[in-house]
Amino acid sequence: MEKDLKDETVSQLPGGKTMNVEEIMLLHQGGKLETTLKHPIESMEDLAKVYTPGVAKVCQAIASDEDKAYELTTKKNTVAVISDGTAVLGLGDIGPRAAMPVMEGKAALFKQFADVDAVPICLDTKSTEEIIAIVKALAPTFGGINLEDISSPRCFEIERRLKEELDIPVFHDDQHGTAIVVLAGLLNALKVVDKDIRDVKIVVNGCGAAGISVAKMLLGAGAENLIGVDREGAINRQNVYDKPHWTEFAELSNPHLEQGSLSDCIKGADVFIGVSAPNVLKIEDVQSMAKDPIVFAMANPTPEIDPALAAPYVKVMATGRSDYPNQINNVLCFPGIFRGALDCGASDINDEMKLAVAEAIASAVDASELNEHFIIPNAFDKRVVECIRKAVAEAAIRTGVARKNLLTTVY
């Protein structure tokens, strides 16, 4: 019985196939990362150059011009992946030690897909002020900060403050990475059904960090009739909330002041975006949507609706899983964003850059390839990172946050 439960649990991982637990554990023995040297140290002369006395010249150069740290240290290509372990995958608050394998995995993806060196850092504190202070103290070492798996609503304040108080890009991937890839997929899905983002009714189910960021991203791209729904029902400016981020979101969304549950709000909707919980979207809900509905059911590993059950009623279906078409996966986004931000020395990752990235990802699917089963490129498509890199650099230069014009540089 215990083995059956284990196999059932493992089979729910992305990929949908039972994985060998022993192989997984072996792959993680000693962690997934190591430090290597760019230049071997094979003689006393090498030692004198790499360390004392030669290194003093480099230190003095940076002391006289701190921007030289970008050229003379690892700062130019290094990102900190920082978490407190309070909102890890679908596991929740598992603490900093248990979160470390996920942060190592994130760092491995940075290196694999965009040759960005990333350092996983898990903090043993849940204090908003302590996290902000620690990240600020670490910032001189890094060219960028990727916040990861920090629970809502603290993640909003932590990111906002760090963006204001640091001169390097700060990016909370759970919010913005998800939002960017959702927008990229939706732009192409709307082409498939021949609808305009300004005309469609969109319901976003789940109003945590990811859901609100997705909604704001879609609104920034031109969506007008967008309704956020959570367990308490539709977010509506006529209601009073004890969550400041809901109050702010209510002012931006639900123009027709719809009330009620998901089943009430989904009627006549063209698009459903789920960043919520398993099996909350019913067949009857999908049947009540507009013609050629688009459903992004991204709860992982179990989507808001079983894609097989929804298939007869949905025109374009996307999930967060790799065993179904149209996987909405953050790995399409964050490596290229930081590759571009580091290469142009960006001081921020702003809304214009995020929108440019979404459009770049969408453009990686050629019009001749685009169909209801292929709206988003594969994570291993080598064109994606370079498209994103260029889009980030162009937007950074255009909005005045780039230190250098590196559009012609090939990384």
Steps between C-alpha positions, in 0.01 A plus 500: 500500500779743595681428174181559300455839666862588429465406132176697475664808652807481280287451191342839567830675433526691170554242230221279626717188525617320810857610575761288668542657844844347546621658175365839606671479838827391339489794259470735798782346704732785597271749329475593133764773483873543537755781465752481215790721398502712184880500505711218648748583778803290415803701613620753754470763228133410449446512875655845524269629227180340625560581866757709683679718402348542152135510611566822694524691170153380406361595842646850467349541153154413632545720807563798272210410265239260641348438155817308415366221723280406202809431290752376756290270721231237460234768560451548125363148458371395843148495642390414853202265523353589838219333695375459854333168417148617585324427168692222326340346191180334619664408830439823690705616800766230524781718630835615359684169516231304318469781243866478404462226231250721316732802512788284379278381216419859409869582495567199277237622253657846492830342399357243258278734302681838512850444642415715802681406820246486783554447872218342707449671836235390751438730794403375846259785571144593406539862604433739213744757638773243564471358149520848347803587714682174419443528126616862502815396685567223245427715194856624428596143409230452236383645170139408572263355760246227421250466784338160519230320698431776754142493624239764427443777600856549636645442155337820370660723763838324481523540125369858501750615760795325343418644157491847654813464709738306271663597171493146356199316355271325749252249361249284687460217253189348658320824419653638186645192332160335512329817377736543207464144373121509546481819291726349233277193476181705504618731222542196277184325621298809409648487151379140469142596589517835317415715801648825633621530860308829530169333419512176699371424847774349716457326835810451715438245775735530795595846626827433673837629384495321164134567423516873565824535306347309206192723512706820508712376211192429289350838588827666402485319165156643424247274674197696621240255626696297755359354821703353784336223702620344824341274762296797623362563152555775245735781600281808484576863587167524681627254761735573791811283534760464774760415235648821354600325176136394445379855560748632243412224253126564540547854373669372183266216408141376469364805313142369505513426875410132465436312823489138604698180463716371216195329349315832500783703347612246239174532306572653161875519564737454208804419715556316828837536672543270799778545756304347783411145601422159346161427344331832583382552139208275407388378159181701544711812554688445176176436313372839619798686349495686168565334164850354453603535866863521608586321825836531675472258797839539667460350846782247530516206502120471481338767279179688572331268251611172344612588145356173368157582641515859378624417149159470327397844623823703483665645191844570656616324815820569693631366832811516714589140417746362250287199403232714332535744209555869574694485826512840671845475652701780663823351366407658168537837664740554788830383343464730200380794707806494722727426204382821335494703823854397592635560151374858485568571868133570573416659834142373490261260328205727432153446354608599149774236508256233622253580224781488243602157629145364469482623141843350427397158634178511298692595186719190533201300370487557127161572345532185290542290817232666712197287586288413803753238612808719450470854635821516702858399409680208658732581790788343307448722195834682483342798322301599807780627724654708222161650405439591863852634548461743212151605607619569856798704384292705255235574762762579766672749269168651394389551862836627624595219740792354299857587590630376164377450146580137438245421231772385264678284756472123462520326837 
